[in-house]
Amino acid sequence: MENFRNESDLLGTLQVPANAYYGVQTQRAIENFKISGQYLSSYPHFIRGLAMVKKAAAKTNYELGLLEESLYQKIAQSCDELMEGKFHKEFPIDMIQGGAGTSVNMNANEVIANIVLEKLGKEKGDYQFCSPNDHINLSQSTNDAYPTAIKMALLQMNKELVEKLKKTIAAFRHKGVEFNDVIKMGRTQLQDAVPMTMGQEFEAYAATLEEDISKLNNNAHLFVEINMGATAIGTGINAPVGYAKLCAKNLAQISGYPVVSAPNLVEATPDTGSYVIYSSAMKRLAVKLSKICNDLRLLSSGPRAGFFEINLPPMQPGSSIMPGKVNPVIPEVVNQVCYKVFGNDLTVTFAAEAGQLQLNVMEPVLSHAIMESMNFLGNALDTLREKCIVGITANKEICLNMVKHSIGIVTALNPYIGYKNSTEIAKEALATGNSVYNLVLEKGILSQEKLDEILDPKNMLKPHQF
């Protein structure tokens, strides 16, 4: 008994660890929700988001005359400490839970209240001096504080994800410059197409990923619209006049994001459209990233029986039975992360659709799916850049040799000798093993000088006048 304190709620009395800053409702959530094994404490941006919201709420309540200055200052200081990364182990509840986020909201309320009590020289759990409900949750409901905290978390996480994406783009672009003189065959439908440079190929990877920076940022901007002051369902019951807009103003100042109050709080409270569209932007990025990793695995296949155009950095032995085998483990793991993002996007879709009437109770799994995808994608981007992209090398001679012996270069002859002649030469080259070059000369279709000019790989890399 010395290691516990008794706290009570609607359902009765429960023992809480004596040194814990959380309280009875958090303890119930710990016991009720043993689901994912991923805890609120694993998502520091979420805890910072909760602290921002609670500080903004306290500031608003103080400015509207509902909180005494001394208590407001203690609450603000406690929230600042959470934003600095302190006390995060005091958020031990599972990210997936019933109750539409009530456990998360109360976890924050209890921790902040007990930090305040400690500053006041009081015992933990002595809530007559600072109550989780009456002071920390004043003028709020889980239904406005919880989704607002999620949005503050996602804004922070988006900023970090975009920075990681920019670094990966820069790494691909650097390789594009490095491989600018490596001539190779381009392929369509896994068949020889026309020549290109490996630099063009890697620059294209950079360009396609670069498009997603604006998609992520534009969709994340939807998170700045919040429903603080909505309280339970958007009518604002138990919140004072002017609370919604003032709280949004204070949260903007605290968070540094251009937060605004939603024009219709009844609409905003159950709405999860911003989550859906942001998740779709991550899925778009994951689709592109997975396609690129498929390419890297294919281009590095071999070393004797594959493309072997590039070498990926060897990261670990590839087999327990085949000596000398080294597998493309980094692109493989990034592929798997992308599949996880695809699945999480479907979870977000179902969870958003499941909203009923004035509330969406599925926000815990929805927010967890998005945050997990953001964490996974960020880690995958770092891993791909650091352990794969920067160390890729090109097999220049192999690439050039493939161009010289490819049937695909006949495409370059099409404007000069016509489609029919080009087709016949390609067919004969394929059947006999003879080269396109030799067949054109043998048939006297073009002079060697003209043929050399046309089939110079460097002349086949961009448009030109005929």
ABEGO torsion letter per residue (X at the ends): XAABBBBBBAAEBBBBBAABABBAAAAAAAAABBAAGBBAAABAAAAAAAAAAAAAAAAAAAAAGABBAAAAAAAAAAAAAAAAGBGAAABABBABBBGGGAAAAAAAAAAAAAAAAAAAGBBBGBAAABBAAAAAABGBBAAAAAAAAAAAAAAAAAAAAAAAAAAAAAAAAAAAAAAAABBBBBBBGGBBBBBBBAAAAAAAAAAAAAAAAAAAAAAAAAAABBABGAEAAGAGBGBBBGAAAAAAAAAAAAAGBBBBBBABAAAAAABAAAAAAAAAAAAAAAAAAAAAAAAAAAAABOAAABAGABBBBBABBABAABBGBBBBAAAAAAAAAAAAAAAAAAAAAAAAAABBEABBAAAAAAAAAAAAAAAAAAAAAAAAAAAAAAABBBBAAAAAAAAAABAAAAAAAAAAAEAAAAAAAAAAAAAAGBBAAAAAAAAGABBAAAAAAAABAAAAABBBBX
